[in-house]
Amino acid sequence: MEINIITDSEWRIMRVLWEESPLSSSEITLRLKEIKKWGPTTVKTFLSRLVNKDVLRFEMIGRKHMYYPAVTEKECIENEMQNIIRRVYGGLLVYESEHFEFFGDNKLKYALNLSKHLEKKYKQTTEELDFKFKSKQPVYLYKTQSSLHSALGLKNAPSWVRAGGSWGIIHLSPKETFHDEDPANVAVHVFTEILLYNLDSHMPVWIARGVSAYYGGWLSDERILKTLQSNEDIIDFQEYDFNNSDFIKYNDINGFVYSLTVIQYIVQQFGVKTLKQFISNNYDYLKVFEVCKEEFFNDWKTYLKEEYLNRGNIKK
């Protein structure tokens, strides 16, 4: 769903209703009196505009119109950010597919290749994780890797940082910077992470990144094996160590490899439906897997030895 632009005054009213709803116009006026000395007519005018923008809804309770939000605050904030970035790019739409819009650097072939893979994965991820987006997802293609780093606020980022998902947007550096990975796989990873945080904004970092790496498929078995072999004597998974939102530091402690293998273990041993149950049940190990957390991760270590270390398994 495309959200119409909300004015500063309308934001004030929305914040009141996100805090508490449903409320009548007189109740909203009362709650705003310390911030804005608006009369009842002014408040009713703003409420009418917000209803027309499909941002608010109302129902009749007795003789009163009782208002409540039709969208979340998060959805409105992300919509505002996307509108800002559209203006930064001058509204240049490079390509549009069924579920994605590509802006920025005018390289149609790059956008087409990304679109083909993203659309293929869109159906799988949204169905298996049971979440549907209300609007098309924006993808921004940068002319240089340095401009990507600047947009993400990463002045001295390492060369492997070629994508990001800030503001609910897929950010990608030029195709030529992906010399060791397929940019389409990385794009799917970022898209999946955006999906997961829409599903649960408080999702543990390691789960979001592990599931995203699983669907993205950018981590090769060769790289996984190499990482595990070099850390064979100290393989451990303390969840708090892998909940660092700084993805550069996360990569430095091999977070992507470890979290991915936990997700692989869940899917291979229990199935993708169980993975969704795990996410939906607040990460309750005993309820979902019928074992305590400690036993779950001990079983995961056994899986690593059998799947990778004992056989030196590198899948083609």
Secondary structure per residue as TSV (DSSP state, phi and psi in degrees):
chain	resnum	aa	ss	phi	psi
A	1	M	-	360.0	127.3
A	2	E	-	-82.1	125.8
A	3	I	-	-96.3	128.3
A	4	N	-	-68.0	154.4
A	5	I	-	-63.1	134.6
A	6	I	-	-105.4	131.8
A	7	T	-	-76.4	167.6
A	8	D	H	-57.4	-43.4
A	9	S	H	-65.1	-39.8
A	10	E	H	-67.2	-33.2
A	11	W	H	-59.7	-39.6
A	12	R	H	-60.7	-42.3
A	13	I	H	-68.7	-41.3
A	14	M	H	-61.8	-39.1
A	15	R	H	-64.5	-35.0
A	16	V	H	-62.3	-43.9
A	17	L	H	-77.9	-28.3
A	18	W	H	-67.8	-30.0
A	19	E	H	-73.6	-38.7
A	20	E	S	-157.6	131.3
A	21	S	-	-160.0	158.3
A	22	P	S	-79.4	155.3
A	23	L	B	-135.2	151.7
A	24	S	-	-83.6	166.7
A	25	S	H	-61.2	-37.0
A	26	S	H	-68.2	-35.7
A	27	E	H	-68.9	-37.1
A	28	I	H	-66.6	-42.9
A	29	T	H	-58.2	-42.5
A	30	L	H	-64.3	-41.0
A	31	R	H	-72.6	-21.2
A	32	L	H	-93.8	-5.2
A	33	K	T	-61.2	-30.1
A	34	E	T	-79.2	-18.4
A	35	I	T	-100.9	-48.1
A	36	K	-	-133.7	129.7
A	37	K	-	-90.5	65.2
A	38	W	-	-88.4	141.5
A	39	G	-	-82.0	168.7
A	40	P	H	-56.4	-37.2
A	41	T	H	-65.9	-42.4
A	42	T	H	-62.7	-45.5
A	43	V	H	-62.8	-42.4
A	44	K	H	-63.2	-34.7
A	45	T	H	-64.1	-46.5
A	46	F	H	-64.3	-38.9
A	47	L	H	-63.5	-40.8
A	48	S	H	-63.0	-41.9
A	49	R	H	-63.5	-41.5
A	50	L	H	-67.8	-34.8
A	51	V	H	-65.9	-42.6
A	52	N	H	-64.4	-27.3
A	53	K	T	-85.3	1.6
A	54	D	T	63.9	24.6
A	55	V	S	-94.0	-30.1
A	56	L	E	-117.3	154.5
A	57	R	E	-129.6	165.4
A	58	F	E	-143.9	159.0
A	59	E	E	-137.2	151.8
A	60	M	E	-86.6	122.2
A	61	I	E	-120.0	105.6
A	62	G	T	68.0	-122.6
A	63	R	T	-105.2	8.2
A	64	K	E	-103.7	142.9
A	65	H	E	-83.6	118.7
A	66	M	E	-107.9	121.1
A	67	Y	E	-99.7	145.7
A	68	Y	E	-150.7	153.3
A	69	P	E	-67.4	142.3
A	70	A	S	-97.8	-12.0
A	71	V	S	-134.9	159.6
A	72	T	-	-84.5	161.3
A	73	E	H	-62.3	-38.7
A	74	K	H	-60.3	-42.6
A	75	E	H	-62.7	-40.0
A	76	C	H	-68.2	-41.0
A	77	I	H	-64.0	-45.9
A	78	E	H	-64.7	-36.9
A	79	N	H	-62.8	-42.1
A	80	E	H	-61.3	-44.8
A	81	M	H	-62.9	-40.8
A	82	Q	H	-66.1	-37.3
A	83	N	H	-65.2	-39.0
A	84	I	H	-61.7	-46.6
A	85	I	H	-69.0	-33.8
A	86	R	H	-60.0	-39.7
A	87	R	H	-68.6	-37.1
A	88	V	H	-61.0	-38.3
A	89	Y	T	-86.0	5.3
A	90	G	T	71.1	18.6
A	91	G	T	72.9	16.6
A	92	L	-	-74.2	112.3
A	93	L	E	-99.1	114.0
A	94	V	E	-78.0	-44.6
A	95	Y	E	-161.1	149.7
A	96	E	E	-134.6	126.1
A	97	S	-	-113.0	-169.6
A	98	E	S	-61.5	-38.8
A	99	H	S	-123.3	2.9
A	100	F	E	-138.5	149.5
A	101	E	E	-123.1	131.0
A	102	F	E	-109.4	123.1
A	103	F	E	-120.1	170.1
A	104	G	E	99.6	-130.2
A	105	D	S	-61.2	128.7
A	106	N	-	-82.6	67.5
A	107	K	-	-116.3	92.0
A	108	L	H	-62.5	-40.9
A	109	K	H	-61.6	-42.1
A	110	Y	H	-61.2	-46.4
A	111	A	H	-63.2	-40.3
A	112	L	H	-63.3	-43.2
A	113	N	H	-65.0	-42.4
A	114	L	H	-63.9	-44.1
A	115	S	H	-60.6	-43.2
A	116	K	H	-58.0	-45.0
A	117	H	H	-74.9	-41.5
A	118	L	H	-62.6	-42.3
A	119	E	H	-65.6	-37.4
A	120	K	H	-62.3	-41.1
A	121	K	H	-82.4	-21.2
A	122	Y	H	-57.6	-48.6
A	123	K	H	-61.5	-45.1
A	124	Q	H	-63.3	-49.8
A	125	T	H	-67.2	-44.4
A	126	T	H	-68.2	-33.9
A	127	E	H	-75.7	-46.2
A	128	E	H	-70.8	-32.4
A	129	L	T	-96.0	-3.9
A	130	D	T	58.5	57.6
A	131	F	-	-148.4	134.1
A	132	K	-	-120.1	133.3
A	133	F	-	-78.5	148.3
A	134	K	S	-87.7	-14.8
A	135	S	S	-144.1	169.5
A	136	K	-	-67.8	145.0
A	137	Q	E	-89.9	128.5
A	138	P	E	-79.6	140.8
A	139	V	E	-124.5	128.6
A	140	Y	E	-114.4	122.6
A	141	L	E	-102.8	121.9
A	142	Y	-	-94.3	149.1
A	143	K	S	-72.8	-31.7
A	144	T	S	-136.6	158.1
A	145	Q	H	-68.7	-34.4
A	146	S	H	-65.2	-34.9
A	147	S	H	-69.6	-32.6
A	148	L	H	-63.0	-48.2
A	149	H	H	-59.4	-40.7
A	150	S	H	-63.8	-43.7
A	151	A	H	-64.6	-32.9
A	152	L	T	-86.6	-2.8
A	153	G	T	75.0	29.6
A	154	L	-	-118.0	87.0
A	155	K	T	-66.0	-41.2
A	156	N	T	-116.7	43.0
A	157	A	-	-70.9	145.9
A	158	P	-	-66.1	163.1
A	159	S	T	-65.8	-21.4
A	160	W	T	-76.3	-9.6
A	161	V	-	-80.7	103.2
A	162	R	-	-128.0	9.5
A	163	A	E	-158.8	164.5
A	164	G	E	-166.4	166.1
A	165	G	-	-127.3	27.3
A	166	S	G	-60.0	143.6
A	167	W	G	62.4	21.4
A	168	G	G	72.9	25.7
A	169	I	-	-123.7	140.0
A	170	I	E	-84.5	114.0
A	171	H	E	-104.6	130.3
A	172	L	E	-135.4	138.2
A	173	S	-	-82.4	174.5
A	174	P	-	-58.5	153.7
A	175	K	G	-57.3	-38.3
A	176	E	G	-66.3	-15.1
A	177	T	G	-79.9	-13.9
A	178	F	-	-92.8	69.0
A	179	H	S	-79.0	-19.5
A	180	D	S	-119.2	-0.4
A	181	E	S	-144.0	156.5
A	182	D	-	-83.3	119.6
A	183	P	H	-58.6	-28.1
A	184	A	H	-65.4	-38.3
A	185	N	H	-66.6	-40.1
A	186	V	H	-65.4	-39.1
A	187	A	H	-61.9	-39.9
A	188	V	H	-64.4	-39.3
A	189	H	H	-58.0	-49.8
A	190	V	H	-63.8	-43.0
A	191	F	H	-59.4	-44.4
A	192	T	H	-64.2	-38.8
A	193	E	H	-65.5	-39.1
A	194	I	H	-62.2	-43.5
A	195	L	H	-59.1	-46.0
A	196	L	H	-64.6	-38.9
A	197	Y	H	-76.2	-19.5
A	198	N	H	-74.1	-34.6
A	199	L	H	-68.8	-40.6
A	200	D	-	-154.6	104.5
A	201	S	T	-67.2	-15.9
A	202	H	T	-104.7	16.8
A	203	M	-	-60.8	134.2
A	204	P	-	-53.8	139.7
A	205	V	H	-56.9	-43.6
A	206	W	H	-64.2	-34.4
A	207	I	H	-70.1	-45.7
A	208	A	H	-59.7	-43.2
A	209	R	H	-76.6	-33.8
A	210	G	H	-67.3	-45.4
A	211	V	H	-64.8	-39.8
A	212	S	H	-65.1	-41.0
A	213	A	H	-66.5	-34.3
A	214	Y	H	-63.1	-48.4
A	215	Y	H	-74.5	-32.6
A	216	G	H	-68.4	-38.5
A	217	G	-	69.1	21.3
A	218	W	-	-86.5	-15.8
A	219	L	S	-88.8	113.4
A	220	S	-	-74.6	153.6
A	221	D	H	-63.4	-31.7
A	222	E	H	-63.1	-43.3
A	223	R	H	-67.6	-40.3
A	224	I	H	-60.1	-48.4
A	225	L	H	-61.0	-43.7
A	226	K	H	-60.9	-42.7
A	227	T	H	-65.0	-44.5
A	228	L	H	-66.5	-39.5
A	229	Q	H	-64.5	-38.8
A	230	S	H	-74.4	-13.7
A	231	N	T	-124.6	24.1
A	232	E	G	-57.8	-36.6
A	233	D	G	-81.1	-12.5
A	234	I	G	-126.4	20.9
A	235	I	-	-60.5	121.8
A	236	D	-	-153.6	161.0
A	237	F	-	-143.7	92.4
A	238	Q	-	-96.0	115.3
A	239	E	G	-52.6	-38.6
A	240	Y	G	-65.8	-26.2
A	241	D	G	-70.7	-23.8
A	242	F	G	-110.8	28.7
A	243	N	-	-117.3	29.9
A	244	N	-	-84.6	120.2
A	245	S	S	-71.3	-15.9
A	246	D	-	-73.9	102.9
A	247	F	H	-70.9	-18.5
A	248	I	H	-70.0	-48.2
A	249	K	H	-65.2	-34.9
A	250	Y	H	-60.6	-43.0
A	251	N	H	-66.5	-37.1
A	252	D	H	-62.6	-29.1
A	253	I	T	-99.2	20.2
A	254	N	T	61.0	31.1
A	255	G	H	-60.9	-38.9
A	256	F	H	-65.0	-40.8
A	257	V	H	-65.5	-50.2
A	258	Y	H	-64.9	-46.2
A	259	S	H	-66.0	-36.6
A	260	L	H	-61.7	-44.0
A	261	T	H	-67.6	-29.4
A	262	V	H	-64.5	-43.4
A	263	I	H	-66.5	-40.4
A	264	Q	H	-58.2	-43.4
A	265	Y	H	-60.3	-45.2
A	266	I	H	-61.6	-48.5
A	267	V	H	-65.9	-43.5
A	268	Q	H	-71.0	-36.4
A	269	Q	H	-89.7	-29.6
A	270	F	H	-122.3	-23.0
A	271	G	-	101.1	158.3
A	272	V	H	-68.3	-28.5
A	273	K	H	-64.7	-35.3
A	274	T	H	-69.0	-36.0
A	275	L	H	-59.5	-45.0
A	276	K	H	-63.7	-38.2
A	277	Q	H	-63.5	-39.4
A	278	F	H	-60.6	-44.9
A	279	I	H	-66.6	-41.4
A	280	S	H	-73.8	-21.4
A	281	N	T	-104.6	34.2
A	282	N	T	54.7	34.1
A	283	Y	T	62.2	41.9
A	284	D	-	-88.4	101.0
A	285	Y	H	-62.6	-46.1
A	286	L	H	-65.0	-41.6
A	287	K	H	-68.2	-41.6
A	288	V	H	-86.3	-45.0
A	289	F	H	-103.3	-7.5
A	290	E	S	62.3	27.3
A	291	V	S	-140.7	157.1
A	292	C	-	-73.6	167.5
A	293	K	H	-58.5	-43.7
A	294	E	H	-61.0	-43.9
A	295	E	H	-67.3	-36.7
A	296	F	H	-57.7	-49.1
A	297	F	H	-73.8	-25.7
A	298	N	H	-66.8	-40.0
A	299	D	H	-65.6	-36.5
A	300	W	H	-62.4	-40.9
A	301	K	H	-62.8	-39.5
A	302	T	H	-62.9	-41.0
A	303	Y	H	-59.3	-44.1
A	304	L	H	-59.9	-43.1
A	305	K	I	-66.0	-41.4
A	306	E	I	-74.7	-38.6
A	307	E	I	-81.8	-33.1
A	308	Y	I	-122.1	-59.6
A	309	L	I	-71.3	-46.6
A	310	N	T	-66.5	-34.1
A	311	R	T	-103.9	-7.1
A	312	G	T	56.7	42.7
A	313	N	-	-70.2	120.9
A	314	I	-	-126.0	104.8
A	315	K	-	-77.4	140.5
A	316	K	-	-95.6	360.0
